[in-house]
């Protein structure tokens, strides 16, 4: 994380009353758990993971198109 952003967060926290800091911590924990749940959801979706693997193989094999080429006739 950018040190400027960390400093800004710390500066804001320094100015908050303690009861608001508790709310900030709760929200940060919620965001962390939400990200972890989304990661688990993606990793446990067999169809999605197979699609991602096919896409990565296509890239590896050079089976790709330029964005402009795909939409030039649209």
PDB file of N, CA, C and O in Angstrom:
ATOM      1  N   UNK A   1       0.849  -1.180   0.000  1.00  0.00           N
ATOM      2  CA  UNK A   1       0.000   0.000   0.000  1.00  0.00           C
ATOM      3  C   UNK A   1       0.886   1.230   0.000  1.00  0.00           C
ATOM      4  O   UNK A   1       1.942   1.262   0.632  1.00  0.00           O
ATOM      5  N   UNK A   2       0.441   2.218  -0.707  1.00  0.00           N
ATOM      6  CA  UNK A   2       1.141   3.488  -0.784  1.00  0.00           C
ATOM      7  C   UNK A   2       1.251   4.092   0.620  1.00  0.00           C
ATOM      8  O   UNK A   2       0.257   4.177   1.341  1.00  0.00           O
ATOM      9  N   UNK A   3       2.467   4.512   1.004  1.00  0.00           N
ATOM     10  CA  UNK A   3       2.672   5.099   2.334  1.00  0.00           C
ATOM     11  C   UNK A   3       1.841   6.352   2.553  1.00  0.00           C
ATOM     12  O   UNK A   3       1.457   6.650   3.684  1.00  0.00           O
ATOM     13  N   UNK A   4       1.557   7.088   1.484  1.00  0.00           N
ATOM     14  CA  UNK A   4       0.733   8.287   1.595  1.00  0.00           C
ATOM     15  C   UNK A   4      -0.677   7.921   2.049  1.00  0.00           C
ATOM     16  O   UNK A   4      -1.264   8.600   2.892  1.00  0.00           O
ATOM     17  N   UNK A   5      -1.213   6.842   1.484  1.00  0.00           N
ATOM     18  CA  UNK A   5      -2.550   6.391   1.878  1.00  0.00           C
ATOM     19  C   UNK A   5      -2.559   5.900   3.325  1.00  0.00           C
ATOM     20  O   UNK A   5      -3.476   6.209   4.087  1.00  0.00           O
ATOM     21  N   UNK A   6      -1.551   5.149   3.689  1.00  0.00           N
ATOM     22  CA  UNK A   6      -1.468   4.677   5.072  1.00  0.00           C
ATOM     23  C   UNK A   6      -1.400   5.851   6.042  1.00  0.00           C
ATOM     24  O   UNK A   6      -2.058   5.852   7.083  1.00  0.00           O
ATOM     25  N   UNK A   7      -0.607   6.836   5.693  1.00  0.00           N
ATOM     26  CA  UNK A   7      -0.481   8.006   6.561  1.00  0.00           C
ATOM     27  C   UNK A   7      -1.816   8.729   6.688  1.00  0.00           C
ATOM     28  O   UNK A   7      -2.194   9.167   7.775  1.00  0.00           O
ATOM     29  N   UNK A   8      -2.524   8.851   5.574  1.00  0.00           N
ATOM     30  CA  UNK A   8      -3.824   9.520   5.607  1.00  0.00           C
ATOM     31  C   UNK A   8      -4.796   8.774   6.519  1.00  0.00           C
ATOM     32  O   UNK A   8      -5.509   9.390   7.312  1.00  0.00           O
ATOM     33  N   UNK A   9      -4.821   7.452   6.403  1.00  0.00           N
ATOM     34  CA  UNK A   9      -5.693   6.641   7.264  1.00  0.00           C
ATOM     35  C   UNK A   9      -5.317   6.832   8.726  1.00  0.00           C
ATOM     36  O   UNK A   9      -6.184   7.035   9.577  1.00  0.00           O
ATOM     37  N   UNK A  10      -4.038   6.766   9.011  1.00  0.00           N
ATOM     38  CA  UNK A  10      -3.586   6.935  10.398  1.00  0.00           C
ATOM     39  C   UNK A  10      -3.906   8.326  10.929  1.00  0.00           C
ATOM     40  O   UNK A  10      -4.285   8.471  12.091  1.00  0.00           O
ATOM     41  N   UNK A  11      -3.759   9.341  10.098  1.00  0.00           N
ATOM     42  CA  UNK A  11      -4.091  10.708  10.513  1.00  0.00           C
ATOM     43  C   UNK A  11      -5.577  10.833  10.848  1.00  0.00           C
ATOM     44  O   UNK A  11      -5.950  11.453  11.844  1.00  0.00           O
ATOM     45  N   UNK A  12      -6.411  10.241  10.009  1.00  0.00           N
ATOM     46  CA  UNK A  12      -7.853  10.292  10.256  1.00  0.00           C
ATOM     47  C   UNK A  12      -8.195   9.554  11.549  1.00  0.00           C
ATOM     48  O   UNK A  12      -8.980  10.042  12.362  1.00  0.00           O
ATOM     49  N   UNK A  13      -7.607   8.385  11.731  1.00  0.00           N
ATOM     50  CA  UNK A  13      -7.872   7.597  12.943  1.00  0.00           C
ATOM     51  C   UNK A  13      -7.457   8.368  14.189  1.00  0.00           C
ATOM     52  O   UNK A  13      -8.144   8.315  15.209  1.00  0.00           O
ATOM     53  N   UNK A  14      -6.346   9.078  14.115  1.00  0.00           N
ATOM     54  CA  UNK A  14      -5.870   9.863  15.254  1.00  0.00           C
ATOM     55  C   UNK A  14      -6.888  10.913  15.694  1.00  0.00           C
ATOM     56  O   UNK A  14      -6.955  11.265  16.871  1.00  0.00           O
ATOM     57  N   UNK A  15      -7.675  11.406  14.750  1.00  0.00           N
ATOM     58  CA  UNK A  15      -8.645  12.459  15.046  1.00  0.00           C
ATOM     59  C   UNK A  15     -10.006  11.927  15.489  1.00  0.00           C
ATOM     60  O   UNK A  15     -10.839  12.692  15.975  1.00  0.00           O
ATOM     61  N   UNK A  16     -10.236  10.641  15.329  1.00  0.00           N
ATOM     62  CA  UNK A  16     -11.542  10.069  15.662  1.00  0.00           C
ATOM     63  C   UNK A  16     -11.665   9.756  17.152  1.00  0.00           C
ATOM     64  O   UNK A  16     -10.679   9.414  17.805  1.00  0.00           O
ATOM     65  N   UNK A  17     -12.882   9.874  17.683  1.00  0.00           N
ATOM     66  CA  UNK A  17     -13.106   9.404  19.045  1.00  0.00           C
ATOM     67  C   UNK A  17     -13.040   7.874  19.067  1.00  0.00           C
ATOM     68  O   UNK A  17     -13.254   7.222  18.044  1.00  0.00           O
ATOM     69  N   UNK A  18     -12.750   7.322  20.212  1.00  0.00           N
ATOM     70  CA  UNK A  18     -12.510   5.882  20.326  1.00  0.00           C
ATOM     71  C   UNK A  18     -13.692   5.043  19.841  1.00  0.00           C
ATOM     72  O   UNK A  18     -13.486   4.001  19.219  1.00  0.00           O
ATOM     73  N   UNK A  19     -14.916   5.473  20.110  1.00  0.00           N
ATOM     74  CA  UNK A  19     -16.068   4.681  19.675  1.00  0.00           C
ATOM     75  C   UNK A  19     -16.152   4.607  18.142  1.00  0.00           C
ATOM     76  O   UNK A  19     -16.627   3.613  17.592  1.00  0.00           O
ATOM     77  N   UNK A  20     -15.700   5.639  17.470  1.00  0.00           N
ATOM     78  CA  UNK A  20     -15.672   5.618  16.004  1.00  0.00           C
ATOM     79  C   UNK A  20     -14.542   4.733  15.487  1.00  0.00           C
ATOM     80  O   UNK A  20     -14.670   4.111  14.432  1.00  0.00           O
ATOM     81  N   UNK A  21     -13.446   4.679  16.223  1.00  0.00           N
ATOM     82  CA  UNK A  21     -12.330   3.811  15.833  1.00  0.00           C
ATOM     83  C   UNK A  21     -12.779   2.351  15.849  1.00  0.00           C
ATOM     84  O   UNK A  21     -12.383   1.560  14.993  1.00  0.00           O
ATOM     85  N   UNK A  22     -13.605   2.005  16.827  1.00  0.00           N
ATOM     86  CA  UNK A  22     -14.147   0.646  16.900  1.00  0.00           C
ATOM     87  C   UNK A  22     -14.965   0.353  15.640  1.00  0.00           C
ATOM     88  O   UNK A  22     -14.891  -0.750  15.099  1.00  0.00           O
ATOM     89  N   UNK A  23     -15.740   1.329  15.171  1.00  0.00           N
ATOM     90  CA  UNK A  23     -16.515   1.151  13.949  1.00  0.00           C
ATOM     91  C   UNK A  23     -15.602   0.988  12.735  1.00  0.00           C
ATOM     92  O   UNK A  23     -15.880   0.182  11.847  1.00  0.00           O
ATOM     93  N   UNK A  24     -14.526   1.745  12.702  1.00  0.00           N
ATOM     94  CA  UNK A  24     -13.558   1.637  11.597  1.00  0.00           C
ATOM     95  C   UNK A  24     -12.964   0.232  11.576  1.00  0.00           C
ATOM     96  O   UNK A  24     -12.855  -0.381  10.515  1.00  0.00           O
ATOM     97  N   UNK A  25     -12.588  -0.268  12.723  1.00  0.00           N
ATOM     98  CA  UNK A  25     -12.012  -1.615  12.813  1.00  0.00           C
ATOM     99  C   UNK A  25     -13.022  -2.650  12.351  1.00  0.00           C
ATOM    100  O   UNK A  25     -12.675  -3.559  11.597  1.00  0.00           O
ATOM    101  N   UNK A  26     -14.266  -2.523  12.793  1.00  0.00           N
ATOM    102  CA  UNK A  26     -15.308  -3.459  12.363  1.00  0.00           C
ATOM    103  C   UNK A  26     -15.465  -3.449  10.847  1.00  0.00           C
ATOM    104  O   UNK A  26     -15.588  -4.501  10.219  1.00  0.00           O
ATOM    105  N   UNK A  27     -15.459  -2.250  10.266  1.00  0.00           N
ATOM    106  CA  UNK A  27     -15.622  -2.134   8.823  1.00  0.00           C
ATOM    107  C   UNK A  27     -14.425  -2.746   8.095  1.00  0.00           C
ATOM    108  O   UNK A  27     -14.599  -3.437   7.091  1.00  0.00           O
ATOM    109  N   UNK A  28     -13.231  -2.499   8.585  1.00  0.00           N
ATOM    110  CA  UNK A  28     -12.030  -3.062   7.965  1.00  0.00           C
ATOM    111  C   UNK A  28     -12.060  -4.592   8.029  1.00  0.00           C
ATOM    112  O   UNK A  28     -11.692  -5.263   7.066  1.00  0.00           O
ATOM    113  N   UNK A  29     -12.493  -5.131   9.152  1.00  0.00           N
ATOM    114  CA  UNK A  29     -12.601  -6.591   9.275  1.00  0.00           C
ATOM    115  C   UNK A  29     -13.655  -7.140   8.318  1.00  0.00           C
ATOM    116  O   UNK A  29     -13.470  -8.206   7.730  1.00  0.00           O
ATOM    117  N   UNK A  30     -14.768  -6.405   8.164  1.00  0.00           N
ATOM    118  CA  UNK A  30     -15.798  -6.805   7.208  1.00  0.00           C
ATOM    119  C   UNK A  30     -15.227  -6.857   5.794  1.00  0.00           C
ATOM    120  O   UNK A  30     -15.449  -7.825   5.066  1.00  0.00           O
ATOM    121  N   UNK A  31     -14.492  -5.816   5.406  1.00  0.00           N
ATOM    122  CA  UNK A  31     -13.909  -5.783   4.063  1.00  0.00           C
ATOM    123  C   UNK A  31     -12.946  -6.943   3.844  1.00  0.00           C
ATOM    124  O   UNK A  31     -12.929  -7.548   2.772  1.00  0.00           O
ATOM    125  N   UNK A  32     -12.158  -7.246   4.846  1.00  0.00           N
ATOM    126  CA  UNK A  32     -11.200  -8.350   4.734  1.00  0.00           C
ATOM    127  C   UNK A  32     -11.935  -9.675   4.560  1.00  0.00           C
ATOM    128  O   UNK A  32     -11.578 -10.474   3.694  1.00  0.00           O
ATOM    129  N   UNK A  33     -12.955  -9.911   5.375  1.00  0.00           N
ATOM    130  CA  UNK A  33     -13.718 -11.157   5.270  1.00  0.00           C
ATOM    131  C   UNK A  33     -14.463 -11.245   3.950  1.00  0.00           C
ATOM    132  O   UNK A  33     -14.567 -12.323   3.366  1.00  0.00           O
ATOM    133  N   UNK A  34     -14.984 -10.115   3.475  1.00  0.00           N
ATOM    134  CA  UNK A  34     -15.692 -10.076   2.199  1.00  0.00           C
ATOM    135  C   UNK A  34     -14.759 -10.474   1.065  1.00  0.00           C
ATOM    136  O   UNK A  34     -15.130 -11.267   0.199  1.00  0.00           O
ATOM    137  N   UNK A  35     -13.550  -9.926   1.068  1.00  0.00           N
ATOM    138  CA  UNK A  35     -12.570 -10.273   0.029  1.00  0.00           C
ATOM    139  C   UNK A  35     -12.215 -11.747   0.079  1.00  0.00           C
ATOM    140  O   UNK A  35     -12.117 -12.402  -0.958  1.00  0.00           O
ATOM    141  N   UNK A  36     -12.023 -12.268   1.277  1.00  0.00           N
ATOM    142  CA  UNK A  36     -11.686 -13.682   1.427  1.00  0.00           C
ATOM    143  C   UNK A  36     -12.819 -14.568   0.936  1.00  0.00           C
ATOM    144  O   UNK A  36     -12.573 -15.586   0.290  1.00  0.00           O
ATOM    145  N   UNK A  37     -14.067 -14.189   1.236  1.00  0.00           N
ATOM    146  CA  UNK A  37     -15.224 -14.966   0.789  1.00  0.00           C
ATOM    147  C   UNK A  37     -15.328 -14.938  -0.733  1.00  0.00           C
ATOM    148  O   UNK A  37     -15.625 -15.959  -1.353  1.00  0.00           O
ATOM    149  N   UNK A  38     -15.085 -13.771  -1.338  1.00  0.00           N
ATOM    150  CA  UNK A  38     -15.134 -13.676  -2.799  1.00  0.00           C
ATOM    151  C   UNK A  38     -14.038 -14.527  -3.426  1.00  0.00           C
ATOM    152  O   UNK A  38     -14.267 -15.192  -4.437  1.00  0.00           O
ATOM    153  N   UNK A  39     -12.846 -14.510  -2.828  1.00  0.00           N
ATOM    154  CA  UNK A  39     -11.756 -15.340  -3.339  1.00  0.00           C
ATOM    155  C   UNK A  39     -12.137 -16.814  -3.272  1.00  0.00           C
ATOM    156  O   UNK A  39     -11.920 -17.560  -4.227  1.00  0.00           O
ATOM    157  N   UNK A  40     -12.705 -17.231  -2.142  1.00  0.00           N
ATOM    158  CA  UNK A  40     -13.119 -18.629  -1.983  1.00  0.00           C
ATOM    159  C   UNK A  40     -14.197 -19.001  -2.993  1.00  0.00           C
ATOM    160  O   UNK A  40     -14.182 -20.093  -3.560  1.00  0.00           O
ATOM    161  N   UNK A  41     -15.137 -18.075  -3.212  1.00  0.00           N
ATOM    162  CA  UNK A  41     -16.225 -18.329  -4.158  1.00  0.00           C
ATOM    163  C   UNK A  41     -15.670 -18.554  -5.559  1.00  0.00           C
ATOM    164  O   UNK A  41     -16.110 -19.462  -6.264  1.00  0.00           O
ATOM    165  N   UNK A  42     -14.718 -17.744  -5.959  1.00  0.00           N
ATOM    166  CA  UNK A  42     -14.109 -17.883  -7.282  1.00  0.00           C
ATOM    167  C   UNK A  42     -13.324 -19.189  -7.367  1.00  0.00           C
ATOM    168  O   UNK A  42     -13.465 -19.943  -8.330  1.00  0.00           O
ATOM    169  N   UNK A  43     -12.505 -19.447  -6.364  1.00  0.00           N
ATOM    170  CA  UNK A  43     -11.663 -20.647  -6.391  1.00  0.00           C
ATOM    171  C   UNK A  43     -12.486 -21.929  -6.338  1.00  0.00           C
ATOM    172  O   UNK A  43     -12.037 -22.960  -6.838  1.00  0.00           O
ATOM    173  N   UNK A  44     -13.661 -21.895  -5.754  1.00  0.00           N
ATOM    174  CA  UNK A  44     -14.501 -23.086  -5.644  1.00  0.00           C
ATOM    175  C   UNK A  44     -15.465 -23.252  -6.808  1.00  0.00           C
ATOM    176  O   UNK A  44     -16.188 -24.246  -6.870  1.00  0.00           O
ATOM    177  N   UNK A  45     -15.487 -22.296  -7.733  1.00  0.00           N
ATOM    178  CA  UNK A  45     -16.344 -22.381  -8.911  1.00  0.00           C
ATOM    179  C   UNK A  45     -15.568 -23.112 -10.007  1.00  0.00           C
ATOM    180  O   UNK A  45     -14.751 -22.523 -10.715  1.00  0.00           O
ATOM    181  N   UNK A  46     -15.849 -24.418 -10.128  1.00  0.00           N
ATOM    182  CA  UNK A  46     -15.087 -25.264 -11.047  1.00  0.00           C
ATOM    183  C   UNK A  46     -15.181 -24.771 -12.491  1.00  0.00           C
ATOM    184  O   UNK A  46     -14.182 -24.734 -13.209  1.00  0.00           O
ATOM    185  N   UNK A  47     -16.388 -24.393 -12.909  1.00  0.00           N
ATOM    186  CA  UNK A  47     -16.594 -23.932 -14.280  1.00  0.00           C
ATOM    187  C   UNK A  47     -15.804 -22.655 -14.567  1.00  0.00           C
ATOM    188  O   UNK A  47     -15.180 -22.520 -15.620  1.00  0.00           O
ATOM    189  N   UNK A  48     -15.842 -21.733 -13.626  1.00  0.00           N
ATOM    190  CA  UNK A  48     -15.108 -20.483 -13.790  1.00  0.00           C
ATOM    191  C   UNK A  48     -13.606 -20.732 -13.838  1.00  0.00           C
ATOM    192  O   UNK A  48     -12.911 -20.163 -14.680  1.00  0.00           O
ATOM    193  N   UNK A  49     -13.100 -21.576 -12.945  1.00  0.00           N
ATOM    194  CA  UNK A  49     -11.666 -21.864 -12.920  1.00  0.00           C
ATOM    195  C   UNK A  49     -11.216 -22.538 -14.214  1.00  0.00           C
ATOM    196  O   UNK A  49     -10.131 -22.246 -14.718  1.00  0.00           O
ATOM    197  N   UNK A  50     -12.044 -23.444 -14.760  1.00  0.00           N
ATOM    198  CA  UNK A  50     -11.702 -24.082 -16.032  1.00  0.00           C
ATOM    199  C   UNK A  50     -11.664 -23.055 -17.157  1.00  0.00           C
ATOM    200  O   UNK A  50     -10.800 -23.115 -18.032  1.00  0.00           O
ATOM    201  N   UNK A  51     -12.604 -22.115 -17.131  1.00  0.00           N
ATOM    202  CA  UNK A  51     -12.638 -21.064 -18.141  1.00  0.00           C
ATOM    203  C   UNK A  51     -11.394 -20.177 -18.052  1.00  0.00           C
ATOM    204  O   UNK A  51     -10.807 -19.813 -19.071  1.00  0.00           O
ATOM    205  N   UNK A  52     -11.007 -19.841 -16.847  1.00  0.00           N
ATOM    206  CA  UNK A  52      -9.795 -19.034 -16.646  1.00  0.00           C
ATOM    207  C   UNK A  52      -8.571 -19.786 -17.154  1.00  0.00           C
ATOM    208  O   UNK A  52      -7.714 -19.205 -17.820  1.00  0.00           O
ATOM    209  N   UNK A  53      -8.487 -21.079 -16.843  1.00  0.00           N
ATOM    210  CA  UNK A  53      -7.354 -21.889 -17.302  1.00  0.00           C
ATOM    211  C   UNK A  53      -7.309 -21.956 -18.832  1.00  0.00           C
ATOM    212  O   UNK A  53      -6.235 -21.871 -19.427  1.00  0.00           O
ATOM    213  N   UNK A  54      -8.493 -22.108 -19.473  1.00  0.00           N
ATOM    214  CA  UNK A  54      -8.518 -22.124 -20.947  1.00  0.00           C
ATOM    215  C   UNK A  54      -8.036 -20.790 -21.492  1.00  0.00           C
ATOM    216  O   UNK A  54      -7.281 -20.748 -22.463  1.00  0.00           O
ATOM    217  N   UNK A  55      -8.467 -19.713 -20.874  1.00  0.00           N
ATOM    218  CA  UNK A  55      -8.044 -18.390 -21.318  1.00  0.00           C
ATOM    219  C   UNK A  55      -6.550 -18.190 -21.181  1.00  0.00           C
ATOM    220  O   UNK A  55      -5.908 -17.638 -22.074  1.00  0.00           O
ATOM    221  N   UNK A  56      -5.997 -18.634 -20.073  1.00  0.00           N
ATOM    222  CA  UNK A  56      -4.548 -18.512 -19.870  1.00  0.00           C
ATOM    223  C   UNK A  56      -3.781 -19.339 -20.897  1.00  0.00           C
ATOM    224  O   UNK A  56      -2.738 -18.906 -21.385  1.00  0.00           O
ATOM    225  N   UNK A  57      -4.294 -20.532 -21.230  1.00  0.00           N
ATOM    226  CA  UNK A  57      -3.650 -21.363 -22.252  1.00  0.00           C
ATOM    227  C   UNK A  57      -3.729 -20.687 -23.614  1.00  0.00           C
ATOM    228  O   UNK A  57      -2.772 -20.727 -24.387  1.00  0.00           O
ATOM    229  N   UNK A  58      -4.885 -20.056 -23.914  1.00  0.00           N
ATOM    230  CA  UNK A  58      -5.014 -19.332 -25.183  1.00  0.00           C
ATOM    231  C   UNK A  58      -3.973 -18.223 -25.269  1.00  0.00           C
ATOM    232  O   UNK A  58      -3.334 -18.052 -26.307  1.00  0.00           O
ATOM    233  N   UNK A  59      -3.800 -17.484 -24.207  1.00  0.00           N
ATOM    234  CA  UNK A  59      -2.794 -16.414 -24.187  1.00  0.00           C
ATOM    235  C   UNK A  59      -1.406 -16.997 -24.387  1.00  0.00           C
ATOM    236  O   UNK A  59      -0.611 -16.482 -25.174  1.00  0.00           O
ATOM    237  N   UNK A  60      -1.123 -18.074 -23.669  1.00  0.00           N
ATOM    238  CA  UNK A  60       0.186 -18.735 -23.755  1.00  0.00           C
ATOM    239  C   UNK A  60       0.466 -19.213 -25.182  1.00  0.00           C
ATOM    240  O   UNK A  60       1.605 -19.150 -25.644  1.00  0.00           O
ATOM    241  N   UNK A  61      -0.580 -19.697 -25.889  1.00  0.00           N
ATOM    242  CA  UNK A  61      -0.422 -20.222 -27.243  1.00  0.00           C
ATOM    243  C   UNK A  61      -0.564 -19.151 -28.321  1.00  0.00           C
ATOM    244  O   UNK A  61      -0.487 -19.448 -29.513  1.00  0.00           O
ATOM    245  N   UNK A  62      -0.769 -17.917 -27.901  1.00  0.00           N
ATOM    246  CA  UNK A  62      -0.882 -16.834 -28.862  1.00  0.00           C
ATOM    247  C   UNK A  62      -2.240 -16.720 -29.529  1.00  0.00           C
ATOM    248  O   UNK A  62      -2.383 -16.013 -30.527  1.00  0.00           O
ATOM    249  N   UNK A  63      -3.235 -17.403 -28.990  1.00  0.00           N
ATOM    250  CA  UNK A  63      -4.591 -17.353 -29.544  1.00  0.00           C
ATOM    251  C   UNK A  63      -5.334 -16.143 -28.993  1.00  0.00           C
ATOM    252  O   UNK A  63      -6.285 -16.274 -28.222  1.00  0.00           O
ATOM    253  N   UNK A  64      -4.886 -14.975 -29.401  1.00  0.00           N
ATOM    254  CA  UNK A  64      -5.478 -13.728 -28.911  1.00  0.00           C
ATOM    255  C   UNK A  64      -5.718 -12.784 -30.080  1.00  0.00           C
ATOM    256  O   UNK A  64      -5.145 -12.955 -31.156  1.00  0.00           O
ATOM    257  N   UNK A  65      -6.570 -11.786 -29.861  1.00  0.00           N
ATOM    258  CA  UNK A  65      -6.888 -10.795 -30.877  1.00  0.00           C
ATOM    259  C   UNK A  65      -6.738  -9.414 -30.272  1.00  0.00           C
ATOM    260  O   UNK A  65      -6.972  -9.217 -29.080  1.00  0.00           O
ATOM    261  N   UNK A  66      -6.345  -8.457 -31.103  1.00  0.00           N
ATOM    262  CA  UNK A  66      -6.289  -7.070 -30.654  1.00  0.00           C
ATOM    263  C   UNK A  66      -7.711  -6.555 -30.453  1.00  0.00           C
ATOM    264  O   UNK A  66      -8.624  -6.933 -31.187  1.00  0.00           O
ATOM    265  N   UNK A  67      -7.891  -5.718 -29.486  1.00  0.00           N
ATOM    266  CA  UNK A  67      -9.183  -5.128 -29.197  1.00  0.00           C
ATOM    267  C   UNK A  67      -9.749  -4.428 -30.424  1.00  0.00           C
ATOM    268  O   UNK A  67     -10.933  -4.564 -30.731  1.00  0.00           O
ATOM    269  N   UNK A  68      -8.908  -3.683 -31.122  1.00  0.00           N
ATOM    270  CA  UNK A  68      -9.344  -2.955 -32.302  1.00  0.00           C
ATOM    271  C   UNK A  68      -9.837  -3.897 -33.395  1.00  0.00           C
ATOM    272  O   UNK A  68     -10.829  -3.608 -34.065  1.00  0.00           O
ATOM    273  N   UNK A  69      -9.144  -5.032 -33.580  1.00  0.00           N
ATOM    274  CA  UNK A  69      -9.551  -5.983 -34.604  1.00  0.00           C
ATOM    275  C   UNK A  69     -10.916  -6.595 -34.304  1.00  0.00           C
ATOM    276  O   UNK A  69     -11.710  -6.822 -35.216  1.00  0.00           O
ATOM    277  N   UNK A  70     -11.181  -6.854 -33.067  1.00  0.00           N
ATOM    278  CA  UNK A  70     -12.440  -7.482 -32.687  1.00  0.00           C
ATOM    279  C   UNK A  70     -13.608  -6.548 -32.958  1.00  0.00           C
ATOM    280  O   UNK A  70     -14.666  -6.995 -33.401  1.00  0.00           O
ATOM    281  N   UNK A  71     -13.433  -5.260 -32.701  1.00  0.00           N
ATOM    282  CA  UNK A  71     -14.545  -4.319 -32.790  1.00  0.00           C
ATOM    283  C   UNK A  71     -14.509  -3.406 -34.026  1.00  0.00           C
ATOM    284  O   UNK A  71     -15.300  -2.467 -34.114  1.00  0.00           O
ATOM    285  N   UNK A  72     -13.613  -3.666 -34.973  1.00  0.00           N
ATOM    286  CA  UNK A  72     -13.511  -2.747 -36.106  1.00  0.00           C
ATOM    287  C   UNK A  72     -14.741  -2.766 -36.998  1.00  0.00           C
ATOM    288  O   UNK A  72     -15.039  -1.754 -37.633  1.00  0.00           O
ATOM    289  N   UNK A  73     -15.467  -3.875 -37.071  1.00  0.00           N
ATOM    290  CA  UNK A  73     -16.658  -3.969 -37.922  1.00  0.00           C
ATOM    291  C   UNK A  73     -17.955  -3.827 -37.145  1.00  0.00           C
ATOM    292  O   UNK A  73     -19.035  -4.036 -37.697  1.00  0.00           O
ATOM    293  N   UNK A  74     -17.864  -3.480 -35.893  1.00  0.00           N
ATOM    294  CA  UNK A  74     -19.068  -3.377 -35.065  1.00  0.00           C
ATOM    295  C   UNK A  74     -19.625  -1.976 -35.135  1.00  0.00           C
ATOM    296  O   UNK A  74     -20.641  -1.683 -34.505  1.00  0.00           O
TER     297      UNK A  74
END
